[in-house]
Amino acid sequence: MEIGAEEEHTALPSPFTYNDARDRGMSDRRLYALRDSGAIESIGWGLFRWADDGQLTDPDLLEIAVRAPEATLCLSSALARHGLTDQIPATIDVAVPRGHTRPKVRAPVSWHLFAPETFAVGRERLALDQRHHIGIYNAERCVVDAFRLRRWEGPELGNEALRRWLRRPGSQPSSLLRMASAFPRAERSLRHALEVLL
């Protein structure tokens, strides 16, 4: 039985998936009529939001967060949010634990598979709206990752991020080295870079 027009908005949170709508009794015809009338808008494959739900700051991040709750901004994308690089990546760098599914999304994403045992190290939450968030690595973890993955990301990303991080008030190289101790592949090169810069 299809839900009534007055109940639709309260029955379906924003954003909601195609399957959410079907599970709550909405027909395809009604769903697409709402979309065509402008009452809802598509923000990803099979992902919708109510048009009167206020300003959506970043539909790409919201789509990623809904499709992959463990998704975490990393590398250039996270460094840019922390003000540690001027690079504007063409795609959004997102990490998921190795062995987890990388969902199909409309957003331009570069998926990175990180080791499950260190995935949570330095992971924080970035609010997208009142109900949704996405993971983001803190500044120290981003610097360490830039050194750890310099073979693929290039050495300049890590060097620039480290120089900017060191200029921040209260930055302690010891805290960066503690973070790096969980990633032996990065520790030696990071220690060497710190010796050069300090």
Residue pairs with C-beta under 8 A, 6 or more apart in sequence:
1 25
2 25
2 26
2 27
2 30
3 11
3 24
3 25
3 26
8 26
8 30
8 34
9 50
11 24
12 20
12 21
12 24
12 26
12 50
13 20
13 131
14 48
14 49
14 50
14 53
15 43
15 47
15 48
15 49
15 62
15 66
15 132
16 47
16 48
16 49
17 46
17 47
17 48
17 66
18 31
18 46
18 47
18 48
19 46
21 31
21 48
22 28
31 40
31 48
34 40
35 41
35 42
35 48
38 51
39 50
39 51
39 52
40 48
40 49
40 50
40 51
41 48
41 49
41 51
42 48
43 49
43 56
43 59
43 62
43 63
44 59
44 62
44 63
44 66
44 67
44 105
44 106
44 107
45 104
45 105
45 106
47 63
47 66
47 67
49 56
49 59
49 62
54 129
56 62
56 129
57 128
57 129
58 128
59 107
60 92
60 105
60 106
60 107
60 108
61 73
61 92
61 107
61 126
61 128
61 134
62 128
62 129
62 132
63 105
63 106
63 107
64 71
64 92
64 94
64 105
64 107
64 109
64 134
65 71
65 128
65 132
65 133
65 134
66 132
67 103
67 104
67 105
68 94
68 96
68 100
68 101
68 102
68 103
70 96
70 97
70 100
70 119
70 135
71 94
71 95
71 96
71 134
71 135
72 94
72 95
72 96
72 114
72 119
72 123
72 134
72 135
72 136
72 137
73 81
73 92
73 93
73 94
73 95
73 126
73 134
73 135
73 136
73 137
74 93
74 94
74 95
74 112
74 114
74 137
74 142
74 145
75 89
75 93
75 112
75 142
75 145
75 146
75 149
75 153
75 157
76 85
76 87
76 89
76 93
76 153
76 157
77 89
77 92
77 93
77 94
78 93
78 136
78 137
78 142
79 85
79 87
79 142
79 143
79 146
79 157
79 161
80 86
80 87
80 88
80 89
81 126
81 136
82 138
82 139
82 142
83 164
84 139
84 142
84 143
84 160
84 161
84 164
84 165
85 157
85 160
85 161
85 164
86 160
87 157
89 110
90 108
91 108
91 109
91 110
92 107
92 108
92 109
92 110
93 110
93 112
94 109
94 110
94 111
94 112
95 111
95 112
95 113
95 114
95 119
95 135
95 137
96 102
96 111
96 112
96 113
96 114
97 113
97 114
97 115
97 116
97 119
98 113
98 114
98 115
98 116
99 113
99 116
100 113
102 111
118 182
118 183
121 141
121 179
121 182
122 137
122 138
122 140
122 141
122 142
122 144
122 179
123 135
123 136
123 137
123 138
123 141
124 135
124 136
124 137
124 138
125 133
125 134
125 135
125 136
126 133
126 134
126 135
126 136
127 133
128 134
137 145
139 165
139 168
140 165
140 175
140 176
140 179
141 179
142 161
143 158
143 161
143 162
143 165
143 176
143 190
144 176
144 179
144 180
144 183
144 186
144 190
145 183
145 186
146 153
146 157
146 158
146 161
146 162
147 158
147 162
147 180
147 186
147 189
147 190
147 193
148 183
148 185
148 186
150 157
150 158
150 189
158 189
158 190
158 193
159 193
162 190
162 193
162 194
162 197
163 197
165 171
165 176
166 173
166 197
166 198
173 194
173 198
176 190
176 194
177 187
177 190
177 191
177 194
180 186
180 187
180 190
180 191
181 187
